Amino acid sequence: MAPHFNVIRDTTPVSAIPRGAVVAMGNFDGVHLGHRAVIAAAMEMGRAHGRPALALTFEPHPRRFFSPNTPQFRLTDENAKLRLLAGTGLAGAVVMTFDKARAGTTAQDFIHHDLIGRLGVSGIAVGYDFHFGKGRVGSPSLLVNEAPRLGIEVDVQPHVDIDERPVSSSAIRIALAEGQLDEATAMLGAPWFVTGEVIHGEKRGRDLGYPTANIRLDANCGLKHGIYAVRVGRGAERLDGVASFGRRPTFDNGAPLLEIFLFDFKGDLYGQALDCAFIGFIREELKFEGIEALIRQMDDDSTRARAILAAAPDAFPRLGALD
């Protein structure tokens, strides 16, 4: 049975916070391999000293606070991020609200009031490029310099490279925008996924012999429009399928929609929350002159999706449970 994953927020009483924990500190958008190196360092530090290891992260993402009118393609919303963090084996996560007060907190006050005073941390793991505090003055080197005086341990992780390219959330966003799923998956360490509630659509897929489960993604989702091989999670159940993400140029060129056709499945999914992991990119979105041509292409897409999924039978992100 998986251990309980404890989520600590600004409203959590100090008495409910485990004293002496080790924290992996970062924004953790996507929980990619670079983030996982920081998490692994925190967990190793915790094991060495018999202390619980927690992730420390911020919501909303600081970019949303500083640039509220700039579209932000988040790889993981708060819930998805916490589920991924819960799947790493961490004991829990500290979610700090990033607001005007937090943005105005100096690095020294953050260290002394938040990390030492409120959380009572015994160790900190961070990535080489993580900054914090007013004006982003806080840095890994500041933490290293302060550590002896504070009586804590600090571990700074270098960047993680794949094919001599640093892994980063920005690089993953670019890969997804270009339909380069292999690159994104390699940097994430697992397929990228989204979660959403199945909504009613125009029922066109049913008439075409391809009934779909439709999910409206975040308006700022930057995934390339096209056809994908997907694996869907419904609780512990895994279902393979083929999905279209885009504007349906053959029909209405409307707002982007994720439409998932599940292989060998019959049932009503309306109102249910599904996890959709993107396993392979098949082709770009196209406009067809007639329904027959579209159906032939959908048949071909399904064949290709089945082959991609058969070659990756276990591909799915490792997600933990939240209360």
FENBEL-V119826 format. One record per backbone hydrogen bond with DSSP energy under -0.5 kcal/mol. NH is the residue of the N-H (numbers start at 0). CO is the residue of the C=O. Records with the same first field share a line. If there is no record, write none. Layout:
# FENBEL-V119826
NH->CO + CO
This chain:
# FENBEL-V119826
5->3 + 90
6->4
7->5 + 92
9->94
11->8
15->12
16->13
17->15
19->119
20->17
21->51
22->122
23->53
24->22 + 124
25->55
29->27
32->186
35->31
36->32
37->33
38->34
39->35
40->36
41->37
42->38
43->39
44->40
45->41
46->42
47->43
48->44
49->45 + 46
50->45
53->21
54->91
55->23
56->54 + 93
58->95
63->60
64->60
65->61
66->62
67->64
69->66
70->68
72->70
73->71
80->76
81->77
82->78
83->79
84->80
85->81
86->82
87->84
88->85
89->84
90->52
91->52
92->5
93->54
94->7 + 92
95->56 + 93
97->58
98->96
102->98
103->99
104->101
109->105
110->106
111->107
112->108
113->108 + 109
114->109
115->110
116->111
117->112
118->113
120->114
121->20
122->20
123->152
124->22
125->154
126->24
127->156
129->126
131->137
133->104
135->132
136->133
137->131
142->138
143->139
144->140
145->141
146->142
147->143
149->145
150->146
151->146
152->121
154->123
156->125 + 154
161->164
164->161
166->159
171->167
172->168
173->169
174->170
175->171
176->172
177->173
178->175
179->174
180->178
183->179
184->180
185->181
186->182
187->183
188->184
189->184
193->275
195->273
197->271
198->213
206->202
207->203
208->205
209->204
212->259
213->198 + 211
214->257
216->214
220->217
223->175
225->244
226->282
227->242
228->279
229->227 + 240
230->276
231->238
232->274
233->231 + 236
236->233
238->231
240->229
241->260
242->227
243->258
244->225
245->243 + 256
250->247
251->247
252->247
253->246
256->245
257->214
258->243 + 256
259->212 + 257
260->241 + 258
261->259
262->239
264->261
268->266
270->197
271->268
273->195 + 271
274->232
275->193 + 273
276->230 + 274
277->191
278->228 + 276
279->228
281->226
282->226
284->224
287->285
293->289
294->290
295->291
296->292
297->293
298->294
299->295
300->296
301->297
302->298
303->299
304->300
305->301
306->302
307->303
308->304
309->305
310->306
311->308
312->309
314->311
315->313
318->316
319->82
